């Protein structure tokens, strides 16, 4: 082979280059075809409008029953593995179990499989459970939708929150949990309709709910959410901490002026949450779990210099 051509080939195929080569742009009168089944990096994975078809529906039904009625741990594990291998096509059968099953162990096994066979592609389908008569299915569907922000669910999520607020049947703990996950589903779809509930979670239950709450809030990130949350920064200590935690997930540059003064707080908890708010708003980074007072002072100085 001609040496210059060989060197050119090595250069073009080198993985160490900073980025891909620019290809010639397609002519405007002959646009490049697009594959609708592929992921659009700007919009995320393509949303499915129907569950995948099962190649063996009878097998799926048998495995769902084995999972539901598992008499031994081994039996449950085998059914779990089989259903995960079958994939998202078995989700409707599993959602039906959540709607009707009363045994908590069976419900837990079912949720575990559903969490593994569903992802961001299935949000519109998962949302079919928002208005279920079964509490377990409503809770799972709302929580799962909150894990994958999708603006198309806004109307359904707000409707689910309204229904949850009006619902009277159930224990206080059940009613509160449903309202909370519905509020998170709203946030994930771009609505701050459940701000009171989100604030309560950020203030009282951050250790348990913080990670999932942060994910959901990304769906609302922008000036409207920032404007709704910012008044918390003028409240008492607990309100300020909650507001900064929320803004880390939903705030944008428009709220940095309200966040920045808290970098100078003498309260280390507030200072750390202000740092985390800046991290989320500016860089999209997750919170730092712990910072000593000394470390926080130094990091806060760095952020003041950046802002």
C-alpha positions in Angstrom: 0.0 0.0 0.0 1.2 3.5 -0.7 2.7 4.9 2.5 1.0 8.3 2.5 -2.3 6.6 2.0 -1.5 4.2 4.9 -0.6 7.1 7.2 -3.8 8.9 6.2 -5.8 5.9 7.1 -4.2 5.6 10.5 -4.8 9.3 11.2 -8.5 9.1 10.3 -9.0 6.0 12.5 -7.0 7.2 15.5 -9.1 7.0 18.7 -7.0 9.7 20.3 -8.4 12.5 18.2 -10.4 15.1 20.1 -13.6 14.6 18.1 -15.1 13.1 15.0 -14.4 14.4 11.6 -16.9 16.8 10.1 -18.7 15.2 7.2 -19.9 17.3 4.2 -23.3 18.7 4.9 -26.2 17.3 2.9 -27.6 19.5 0.2 -30.8 21.2 1.3 -32.8 19.7 -1.6 -31.6 16.2 -0.6 -31.9 15.9 3.2 -30.2 12.9 4.8 -32.7 10.2 5.8 -33.4 9.7 9.5 -34.0 6.5 11.4 -36.9 7.3 13.8 -36.0 4.2 15.8 -32.7 5.6 16.9 -32.1 7.8 19.9 -32.0 11.6 19.4 -29.3 12.9 21.7 -31.2 16.2 22.1 -34.4 14.5 23.1 -33.3 11.2 24.7 -34.5 7.8 23.7 -37.5 7.4 21.4 -40.7 7.1 23.4 -42.6 3.9 22.7 -46.3 4.0 22.1 -46.9 0.3 22.6 -45.2 -2.4 24.7 -43.0 -4.8 22.7 -44.7 -7.9 21.6 -43.8 -11.1 23.5 -42.6 -14.0 21.4 -44.0 -16.5 23.9 -47.0 -15.0 25.8 -47.8 -18.3 27.4 -44.3 -18.5 29.0 -44.6 -15.0 30.2 -47.9 -15.7 32.0 -46.5 -18.8 33.6 -43.4 -17.0 34.9 -45.5 -14.1 36.2 -47.6 -16.6 38.2 -44.4 -18.3 39.5 -43.1 -14.9 40.5 -46.4 -14.0 42.2 -46.9 -17.3 44.0 -43.2 -18.2 44.7 -43.2 -20.6 47.6 -39.4 -20.6 47.8 -36.7 -18.0 47.3 -35.2 -20.1 44.5 -38.6 -20.2 42.7 -38.9 -16.4 42.9 -35.3 -15.9 41.7 -35.8 -18.2 38.7 -39.0 -16.4 37.7 -37.3 -13.1 38.2 -34.4 -14.0 35.8 -36.8 -15.5 33.2 -39.0 -12.3 33.1 -36.0 -10.0 33.0 -34.8 -11.9 30.0 -38.2 -11.7 28.3 -38.0 -7.9 28.7 -40.4 -5.0 28.6 -43.1 -7.1 26.8 -44.0 -8.7 30.1 -44.6 -5.3 31.8 -48.4 -5.2 31.2 -48.7 -8.5 32.9 -46.6 -7.3 35.8 -48.5 -4.1 36.1 -51.7 -6.1 36.3 -50.2 -7.9 39.3 -49.5 -4.6 41.0 -53.1 -3.5 40.4 -54.6 -6.6 42.0 -52.1 -8.3 44.3 -52.4 -7.8 48.1 -49.4 -9.8 49.3 -46.5 -7.4 50.0 -43.8 -9.9 49.2 -45.3 -10.6 45.8 -45.6 -6.9 45.2 -42.0 -6.4 46.1 -40.9 -9.1 43.7 -43.0 -7.7 40.9 -41.7 -4.1 41.4 -38.1 -5.4 41.3 -38.7 -7.0 37.8 -40.6 -3.9 36.5 -37.8 -1.6 37.5 -35.4 -3.7 35.4 -37.5 -4.1 32.3 -38.6 -0.5 32.0 -36.6 2.7 31.2 -36.9 6.1 29.6 -38.5 4.7 26.5 -41.5 3.5 28.3 -42.7 6.6 30.2 -45.9 7.1 28.2 -46.8 3.4 28.8 -45.9 3.5 32.5 -48.2 6.5 32.9 -51.2 4.3 32.1 -51.0 3.2 35.7 -51.4 6.8 37.1 -55.2 6.3 37.4 -55.3 2.7 38.4 -57.7 1.5 41.1 -54.7 -0.3 42.7 -52.6 1.8 45.0 -49.5 -0.3 44.4 -49.7 0.3 40.7 -50.3 4.1 41.1 -47.4 4.4 43.4 -45.0 2.4 41.2 -46.1 4.2 38.0 -45.7 7.7 39.4 -42.4 6.9 41.0 -41.1 5.3 37.8 -42.2 8.1 35.6 -40.5 10.6 37.9 -37.2 8.8 37.3 -37.3 9.7 33.6 -38.3 13.3 33.0 -40.8 13.6 30.1 -42.7 16.8 29.3 -45.4 14.9 27.5 -46.7 13.6 30.8 -47.4 17.0 32.3 -51.2 16.9 32.0 -51.5 13.3 33.2 -49.1 14.0 36.1 -51.0 17.1 37.3 -54.2 15.1 37.0 -52.7 12.4 39.2 -51.6 14.9 41.8 -55.0 16.5 41.9 -56.6 13.1 42.4 -54.1 12.2 45.1 -54.8 15.4 47.0 -58.6 14.7 46.8 -58.3 11.0 47.8 -59.5 10.1 51.2 -59.5 6.3 51.2 -56.3 4.8 52.7 -54.0 5.3 55.6 -52.3 8.7 56.2 -49.0 7.2 55.2 -50.4 5.8 51.9 -52.1 9.1 51.1 -49.0 11.1 51.8 -46.7 8.8 49.8 -49.0 9.0 46.8 -49.1 12.8 46.9 -45.3 12.9 47.1 -44.6 10.6 44.2 -47.3 12.4 42.2 -45.6 15.7 43.0 -42.3 14.3 41.7 -43.9 13.0 38.6 -45.2 16.6 38.0 -41.7 18.0 38.5 -40.3 15.5 36.0 -42.8 16.6 33.4 -42.1 20.3 34.0 -44.7 21.3 36.6 -44.1 22.7 40.1 -47.7 22.0 41.0 -46.5 19.9 44.0 -44.0 22.5 45.3 -45.3 22.3 48.8 -44.8 18.5 48.9 -41.4 18.8 47.2 -40.3 21.4 49.8 -41.4 19.0 52.6 -39.3 16.2 51.1 -36.3 18.5 50.7 -36.7 19.7 54.3 -37.7 16.5 56.2 -36.8 13.5 54.1 -33.8 14.4 52.1 -31.8 11.3 53.1 -34.4 8.9 51.8 -35.8 10.9 48.9 -33.0 13.3 47.9 -31.6 11.3 45.0 -34.9 10.5 43.3 -36.1 14.1 44.0 -33.1 15.6 42.3 -33.7 13.4 39.2 -37.3 14.5 39.0 -36.5 18.2 39.4 -34.3 18.1 36.3 -37.5 18.0 34.3 -38.5 21.4 35.6 -35.2 23.2 35.3 -35.6 26.7 34.2 -36.6 30.3 35.2 -40.2 29.4 36.1 -39.2 26.8 38.6 -36.5 29.0 39.9 -38.9 31.8 40.4 -41.3 29.5 42.3 -38.6 28.1 44.6 -36.6 31.3 45.3 -38.9 32.7 48.0 -37.8 29.8 50.2 -34.3 31.5 50.4 -35.9 34.3 52.4 -37.4 32.0 55.0 -36.0 30.4 58.1 -33.0 28.1 58.2 -34.8 24.9 57.2 -36.6 26.7 54.4 -33.3 28.0 53.0 -31.8 24.6 53.1 -34.8 23.1 51.4 -34.8 25.9 48.8 -31.2 25.4 47.9 -31.6 21.7 47.6 -34.5 22.2 45.2 -32.7 24.8 43.2 -29.8 22.5 42.6 -32.2 20.4 40.6 -34.5 22.9 39.0 -32.8 26.3 39.0 -31.0 28.1 36.2 -28.7 31.1 35.9 -31.6 33.5 36.8 -31.5 32.4 40.4 -27.7 32.5 41.0 -28.0 36.1 42.4 -30.3 34.7 45.1 -28.1 31.7 45.8 -24.7 33.5 45.9 -25.2 35.3 49.2 -25.6 32.0 51.0 -22.1 31.0 50.0 -21.1 33.4 52.8 -23.4 31.9 55.4 -21.9 31.2 58.8 -24.1 28.2 59.0 -22.1 25.4 57.3 -25.2 23.4 56.3 -26.5 26.4 54.4 -23.0 27.1 52.9 -22.7 23.5 51.7 -26.2 23.5 50.1 -25.4 26.8 48.4 -22.3 25.2 46.9 -24.4 22.2 45.8 -26.9 24.6 44.3 -24.2 26.2 42.3 -22.8 22.9 41.2 -26.2 21.8 39.9 -27.2 25.1 38.2 -23.9 25.9 36.6 -22.3 22.5 35.9 -25.2 20.0 36.3 -23.1 18.2 38.9 -24.6 16.2 41.7 -24.4 17.3 45.4 -21.4 16.8 47.5 -22.5 14.6 50.4 -20.2 16.1 53.1 -17.8 19.0 53.4 -16.1 20.1 56.6 -16.5 23.8 57.5 -12.9 24.5 56.4 -13.4 22.7 53.1 -16.8 24.5 52.5 -15.2 27.9 53.1 -12.5 27.2 50.4 -15.0 25.8 47.9 -17.4 28.7 48.5 -14.5 31.1 47.7 -13.9 29.3 44.4 -17.6 29.6 43.5 -17.8 33.3 44.4 -14.9 33.8 42.0 -16.7 31.9 39.3 -20.0 33.8 39.8 
